[in-house]
Amino acid sequence: MRKPETDSAFGDFDLHLFNEGNHAGLYRLMGAHVVAGGVRFAVWAPNASAVAVAGDFNGWEPRVNELRCLGPSGVWEGVVPGAKAGDRYKYVIRNRDTGEELWKADPFAFRAELPPATASVVAGLEYAWGDADWMARRSEVNRHDRPIAIYEVHLGSWRRGPDGAMLGYRELAPLLAEHAVRHGFTHVELMPVMEHPFYGSWGYQVTGYFAPSSRWGSPQDLMYLVDTLHQAGVGVILDWVPSHFPDDAFALARFDGTHLYEHADPRRGYHPDWGSLVFNYGRHEVRSFLLSSAMFWLDVYHADGLRVDAVASMLYLDYSRKPGEWEPNVFGGREDLDAIRFLRKLNETVYLLAPGTQTVAEESTAWPMVSRPTSMGGLGFGFKWDMGWMHDTLLYFRNDPVHRKYHHNLLTFRALYGFTENFVLALSHDEVVHGKGSLLAKMPGDDWQKFANLRLLFAYQWTLPGKKLLFMGQEFGQWAEWNHDRELDWWLAGFDRHEGLARLVADLNRLYREYPALHATDHDPAGFEWIECDNADESTLAFLRRSPDGKREVAVALNFTPVPRVSHVIGVPHGGTWREVLNTDAAEYWGSGMGNLGGVEAEAMPAHGRPWSLHIVLPPLGAVVFAHEEG
């Protein structure tokens, strides 16, 4: 491949792909790369008249190490002799029209200074991975017909040291791996670990799209965390934010003195909800930047998936905007056509170049076919969070049980749309902050009823079709809502009721993995049948989960009131023994101990349109799960 300059790292084809928006490997070329005798720097600044690098290696002099422009590409490149790993640096960019001089952090930096400092840091990405076995089988692990139960974690507040100081990636690694395995989670999802200047943004105001946050250590330290989880058999999903970025002067905003990464028109370039800037998805090079960022975390850091934040805000031009504050597209509609094209390109790229990984959309509207292939007209995501289920379910559970019969439709409505997407049933961090209280605190009743309600909620979530996600701390019933400035209330975990809840979560995950009926047909309507969905007066539900081979069917019955239902009848398709494989009211979970003595024999009495029936004990605020014993 012919090089534009003799010693350039860029070939003609690289520059062509970059400028047409199709380069997904820019992290191998852009940014700072250690070479023999120094460091090669490369940055995109098409509206600059000059670009230099200032840093520890030249006393921060802005004119000593100037880069050369690679023709019309807008890329500036050069080698700085004597620069080395660990050196801090910034680009000094002079705008060609105004002469304005801007000092900017590197958009492609692999490491950044510890905030509030803002310089980039030269860093290598060498690491001796030990997860070859995981990488070889992750295509199997991440399939849609496999159990996927995700533990969502904010690293800065999951666990801390005795003095309240945050732990590093390496310190957290064995603790997080052990906790995830003990509770049966298949994956950990990390809230954004990409560098962000404001800790209180939880990582959702990213300035370093190729740099893990220095708050918790080096790039290699984050690799160690991922590696440790993989070796423990736990997948890693990273939250990723291509929807907006902060307007900090040192970062992407007005990068070369012009609106380079963001739209110039505030009707498209400013996000009113977060006071941040919106990427210009119609600019080819911005698409290459974002595609490369996505691939970087999947490739270099061995991430198994990306959860894409705030997709709805990307899809709609009028998102959170009043009339007159947004501009229609060329057809007069409210859809952001550039963002749609980008999202489709993103998903096509990920599934082509990173087989075995998944993308997950946090999309809160009724946009159709979010998790359907682009060849069908979909956006191409692997999964979509079911925000409607989350909203309806929590609204239902907040009601005192005596009133729940008037809101029964909040539970049954999901069946009308439950297979239109590949859904993840998510109870995420968004539901336990900003005065919303923890999941346990949302539940009505006295302490016993609160815990019983939460156990019932988890059983309902784990037995419905869809993959699972639970935010940290809820697995043991934290009373306080999440506070990012301190660790979880781990001292609670030793109390019987909290320990019982955690044991239930582990058993739900075990059951979810053990029975294909509970996971293999999560996205197939043939795997779900209502048994009883219209008993609003008693606030009970019952349904059947089927596996693809029709074996080991599972029947689930739930009682959303504190009134025990003795000899409650549910119809089943087969005779023989239906073994009680889980009961949320069991004493080991701090329940009252009502149950079915291990199982029930089906009677040849038709019920609910089926030839056989079970007469079961349905405990108060409880769920029971029965598995059919093959004859």
N, C-alpha and C positions, 0 to 999 in steps of 0.2 A: 504494500500500500504506500503510495507516494506521500511524503510528508510536506506540509506547507513550508517548513523551515528545516534545515538539516538536523537540528537537535530537538525538534518539537516532538512531544508525545502524541500529538494529534495527527491522524491521517485525514485525507480529504473526505473519506466516507464518514468519519466521526463527526466532522464539522457539518457535513450535509445532514446527517441524522439529527444532530443537535438543533440545527436551524429549522428543520421541518417538524420538530416535536416528537421524534420517534426514538430518541436515544435513552435507554434505560440503564446504562452503565457508566454514567458520567463520573461516579465516585472513583473510578479507576484513572481518571484523567484530570478532573478539576480539583481544586483545593491545593493542599500542601503534601507533597510526596518526597520522602527522603531518597536521594539518589547519591551516586558516588561523588563525594566532595561537597555536598550541600543539599539543598532542598529545591525541588521544582514547584513553582507556584503557578496557578492558572485560575482566572476569574473572568466572568462575563460582565462587561461594562460597555455596551455598544455606543453610548452617548458620551464617552470620555475622550478627552484629548490626550490624557496621559494617566498612567496607573503605575504606582510604585508600591513596594512592600517595605513597611517600617516595623522594626521589632527589636528583640533583645540582641540580635546578631549585628545590628548596625547603629545601636544607640538611639533607636527610634527616630532616625533622621528620615524625613519624608522624600528626599530626592536622590538618595544614594543608590538604591536598587530598583531601577525602573524596569517595567515589563514591556514587551513588544506586542503589538497588535497583530493577530493572525488574519489580516485582510478583512473582508466584509462580515466575517463571522461574529465580530464583537467580542471575541475571546482574546484576553491578554495573557501572555505566558512568559516565563523566564526562570532561570536557575540562579539562586542566591548562594554563592560559595561560602562555606563556613557555617551556614545555618544548620541546625540539627534538631533532633527530636527533643521536645521539652521547651523549645523557644516559643515565646509569645510573639504574636504579630497582628498587624492589621493592614488592610489595603488603604492606600491614599489615592483617592480618585478625584481627578480634576474634570469638571463638566466642560464640554467643548463649547457650549453656548454662553454660559455665564461666568466661567472661570471659578466657580464655587469649588472649594476643596472639602471632600468628605472623607472621614476616617471610618472605615467599615470593617466589621468582623467578617470572616470568610463564610459565605453561605454553604460551602462544602467542607468546612473544618470538621475533622474527626474528634476534636476535643476543644473545650472552651474553658476559660478561667472560671474559678468558683465565683458565682454571683455574690455581690453586685459588680465585681470586676467584669469587663466585657471583651477582653482580647481573645483571639483564637490561639490555639496551642498546636504546634507541630506534633503529630502523634502517629505512630505506626499502628498497624492492626494485626500484628503477628500474634498467634495464639495456638497452642497445641491442644486441639479439641479431643475429647474422649467420648463423644456421643455418636460414633459411627453406627452402632447398632440401632440407636433411635432413628437416625437420619435414613437408614435403609428401610425402616418399617413405618415411617410416619405417614406415608401415603395410605397405608391400611388404617392407621389409628385415626386419621382425620376424615375418613369417609363419612358421607351423610347417613349411612346405615350403621354407624358405630356409636357407642355411648360417648357423649361429649358433655361433661359437667365441669363448669368453669368457676374458678375461685378468683374473684376480682380483687386486686390488691393495689393500695397506694403505699409505695415503699417507705415514704417518709414518716408514716404514722402506723404502720402495721406493728412493728416492734421497735423499741428504742433501748438504749443502754440504761444502766441504773441511774445515771445522772440526767436522764432525759435527752441525751444527745442522740442524733440519728445514727443508725448503724449503716455500714457500707454494703455494697453489693456482695462482697465475699462473706461478711459476717451474716448477712441475711440468708445466703444461699442454703446452708444445711438446715436452718430453722424452717424456712419456707418449704423446702422439699419434704421434710419430715411431716410437717403439718398437713400439706396437701395429700400426701400418701395416706396418712392416718385417717383422714376424713374422706378418702375415696375419690377425690377430685381428679379428673383426667387431665385438666389443663389449668394453668394459672394465666390470668389476664392482668398485665401490668398497665395501670394508668400511665399516661405518657412519661417515658424516661428520657425523651429528647430534651436537650437543654432549653431551659426557660428562665427568664430573668426574675419573674415574680413567683415565689414558692406558693403563694395563696391561689394561684391559677390552677393548681393541681397538675400542671404540665400542659394545659390546653392552650397556652399562649406561647407557642414554640418560636424560638429564634435559631436553634441549631438543628436543622433537619437531617444532619448526618453525625451529630455529636450526642452521646449519652450525657446526662447531667453529671457534672463534676461533684455535685453534692454527695454522691454515693460512691465515687471512685473513678477509676480510669476505664477506657474502653475494654481492656482485658479483664477488669473486674466484673463488668456486666457480662462479658462472654463466659466468665466462670460461673455466674449465677445461672445463665441459660444452660450451660453444660451440666451443672449439678442437677438441675431439674430434669433435664433429658435423661441423665444416667439413672435417675430415680423413676423414670417412666412417666414423667409429667410433661405435657406440651406447654408451649409458651406462646401466648397471643399478646401482641403489643398494640396499645391504642396509638392511632396515627391521625394527625390533624391537618388535612390538606384544604380545609374550608376557610381558614383565616389565619392571620398572624399579627402580632403586636406592632405598634407604630414606633417602637424604640428607635432613636436616631442612629444607633450603632449597627443596626441589623438590616433587614431587607427593605425597609421603607425608603422610598426615593433613593434607591441604591446608587445610581450613578448621577444623581441630581435630577432624575426624571422618575415618573411613575413606571418603574421597570417591571417589578413583580406584581404590582397591584394595578387595578383600574384607576385611571385618572379621574373619571367621573365619580363623585362620591355616591351617586345613586346606585352604582355598581361596585364601587371600590371601598366603601365604608360599611362596617357591620354595626348597626345601632345597638344590638343587644350586648355586645362585648367591647365596644369601643375599639375595634380592631380593623385591620385591612383585609380585603378579599382578593385572592389571587385572580389574575387575569388569565382565565383558562383558554382564552382565544389566542394567546401569544404562544407560538410554537415552543420557544425556548423555556417558558415557564412550565409547559407540559413535560418537557424533557427533564427539567429539574425535579418535578414531583414524581414522575415515573421512576427516576433514578433513586430518589429517597425511599420510595416503597421497596424497590428491589434491594437496596442497600441493607435494610434491616432483615430481610428474608435471606439474603445471600451471606453477608458478612457476619451477622449475629445469629444465624440459624433459627430465626423466629419461625414459628409454624403457622402464623396467621397474623393478619392485620385487622383490627376493628376500626373502621373508618368513622370518625366522629362527625356529628352534625351534618349528615348527608342532606337532610331536608333543607338546610340553609343554603346548600349549593344548588339545589334543583329549582328553586323558585326565586325569581327576580324580585317579587314583592314580599319575601320572607321578613316578617317583623317590620315592614315598612308601610307607612300610610299612603293614601292616594297622593300623587304628585312627588313622592319620594323614590319612585322607581320608574324605570324605562322599559316599555314592552319590547319583546323581541321582534325580529323582522316580519313575523306573521301576526303581530299584535297580541301575542300571548304572554303569559307570565312565566313560562318555562325558560330556564337558562340553557340555551342550546349548546353553548360552549362547554358548560359544566357537564352536561349529559354526555357529550362526545368524550370528554376527558375521563369520566367515570367508566364508560364502556371500554375505552382504551386501557385504562388502568387494570381492569379485571382481565381483559384479554391478555395483557402483558404478564400479569402475575401467574395466571394459570398456564401460560406457555413456558415461561422461563423458570418458574419455581414450582414444578409439579409436586403435589403432596401437601401444599399449603392451602389456606383458605382465607377469603376476605369476608368480613362481617360488616353489614351496614347498620349504623344507628340512624334509622330513618323513621320519623314519627308521624308521617302522614299516610294517606291511602294511595300513594304513588304505585301504579301497577307494575308487577313483574320485576321488582328490585332484585330478587334472587333467582331470576330466570336467565338463560343464556342470551348473549347479545344477538345470536343468530335468530332468536325468536322475537327480537325487539325488546328484550329485557336489559337491565343495567349490568347483569353479569356477576353480581355478588354471589358468594356461596351460601350466605345466611343473612337473615335480617332479624333484628331485635323486634319482638312483638310488644310494642309499646301500648297497644290497645288492651291486650290481656293484662299487662301490669296495672294500667289505670283502672280498669273495671274490677279487677280482683281486689286491689287494695281498697277501692271505694266500697266494695261489698263487705270486706272484713272489718271495716271501721264501724259498720252498723252493729248495734246491739242485736244479739241473736233473735230477740223477740220481734224485731222489725225486718229480719232478713227475708222473710217470705214475700215481702213486697218488692224485693230487688233481685229475685231469682234469675231474671233475664241477664243480669250482669255476669253470671256464671255460664249460662248456656249460649250466649250470643257468639262466643268465639268459634263454636262449631260451624258457623255459617261461612267463616273465612279462614279457618285454621290450616287449610292445606293450599292456600293460594300462594304461599311463600314457604321457603325453608326457614322456619321460625326458630329463634332462641327465646325461651321464656326467661326474661332477665329481671331480677330484683337487684338493681345496681346502686352505686353510690348516690345517684341523683335522688333516690327515694328516702335517704336518711340524712339529709342536710337541709340547711336554710329553714330551720324551724319545723321540719316535717317529722322529726323524731325518729327513733330507731324502729325497726319492724316490730319488735316486742312492745314498744311503747304505743304503737298504733292500735294494738289489739284491745278490744273492750273487756270489761269484767275485772274481777279480782286477780291476784297473782296466778292462782291455779288456772283460771280461765284464759288469762293472757298467754301462758305457756301452752295450754292445750290448743288455743286458736293458732298459735304460731306453728306448732307441730302439724296441725291440720293443713295450714297454708303450704308448708313444705311438701307434705304428702301429695296434696293437690297439684303442686307445681311439678313434682318429680314423676307423677304417673300420667299426666297429660301428654299428648304428642308434642314434641319439640325438644330441642336441646336445652340445657339448664345453665343459668348463671346466678351466682350469689355473691354479694359483696361481703368483704371481710368483717368479722365481728358478729354478723348475724347468725353464723353457724352455732355460736354458743349463747346467743340471746343477750347481746349488749343492751343495757337500758338506755344509756345516753346516746344521742345522735352523734354521728361521726364528727370528730374535730381533727383537722389535719396537723394541728400543732402539738398533739400528744399521741402516745401509743394507745392501742385498744385497751379496754379494761380487762386484761388477762386474769386479774385476781378473781374475777367472777367465775372463771371456768371450773374452779374446784368445787363450787356449790352444787348440790345434787340436781337441782332443777336445770341448771345451765349445763352440767355434765350430761344429763339425760337428753337435752336437746342436741348437743353435739354428737352423742351416740346415735341419735335418730338420723342425723344428716349422714353420718358414715354408713349406716345401714341402708338408707335410701340409695346412696351411691352404689353400694354393693348390690342391692336388688336391681338397680337400673342396669348395671353391667352384666349381671348374671342372666337376666331374662331378655332374650332378643325381642320378645313382644313389647317390651318397654322402651326399646331404642331403635330397632332395625326398621320400624315403620313410622318413625317420628314425622316423616313428611309424605306419607302415603295414606290416603283416606281409607284404603282397605284394611288398615291396621287399627281402626277405631270404630266402635259402635256404642251408641247410647243403649244402656239397659233401662235406666230410669232418669228422665230429665225434666219431668213435669210435676214432681212432687213438691211444689212450692210451699204448701201448707206445713209440711214437716221439715222443709229445708234440707232435703237429702238429694244426693246424686249417686248414680251408679253407671259404670261404663265398662266395656270390654276392650282389652288391648290384644291384638293378634300379631303373631310373628309371620314372616313371609312363608314359612313352611307349614303354618297352621298348627304347630305343636306348642305345648306349654303356654296355653292361653292364660291371660291374667284378668281377673275381675276385680274391680275397685269399687268400694262403696264408701260414701262420705256423709257424715252427719254434722251439719253446720249449726246445731243447737246444743245446749247442755242437757237436753232431755234424752236419756238412753232409749234406743229403739230395740226392744226385745222381740225376737221372732220376726224381724224385718225380712220381707221376701224380695228376692231378686231372681230374675230368670237367667238361665245359663244354657249354652248350647249342648252340653254333654253331661251324661251321668257319671257316677263314680265319686271319688274323693276330690274335694277342692281344699287344698291345704292353706291354712292361714300363714302367709309368709311375712306379713308385717302388720302391726297393730300400733297405732300412735298412742293408744291409751295404756300400753303395757307399763308395768311398774318400773321397768328398767329405764323408761324415758320420763319417769316422774308422773306417770298417768295413774288412773284409779284402778287399773288392772282388770277391767271388764274385757271379755273376749270370747273366743269360740273354741277354746280348749284344743288349739292346734289345727282344727280343720272341720269341715262340714261335709256330710254325704248328701249328694244331690237327690232330690225326690222327683219321681216321675209325675210331676204336677206342673202343667204349663203355666208360665207367667211371663209377662212382658214379651209375648210373641215367640217364646222359646219353649222347647218341650220339657225342660227340666227346671227345677228351681232350688234355691238355697234359702233355708230359714236361718238367718244369722242374727247375732247380737251386734248391733251398731252402737258403739260406745258414745258417751257424750263428747261433743266437740272432737270427734275422732274419725279416723280413716282406717279401714281394714282392706288388706290386699290378699286375694286368694289366687293360687296357681293350680291349674288343673293337673292332677296326677295322671300320667299316661298309663293306661291299662296294660 
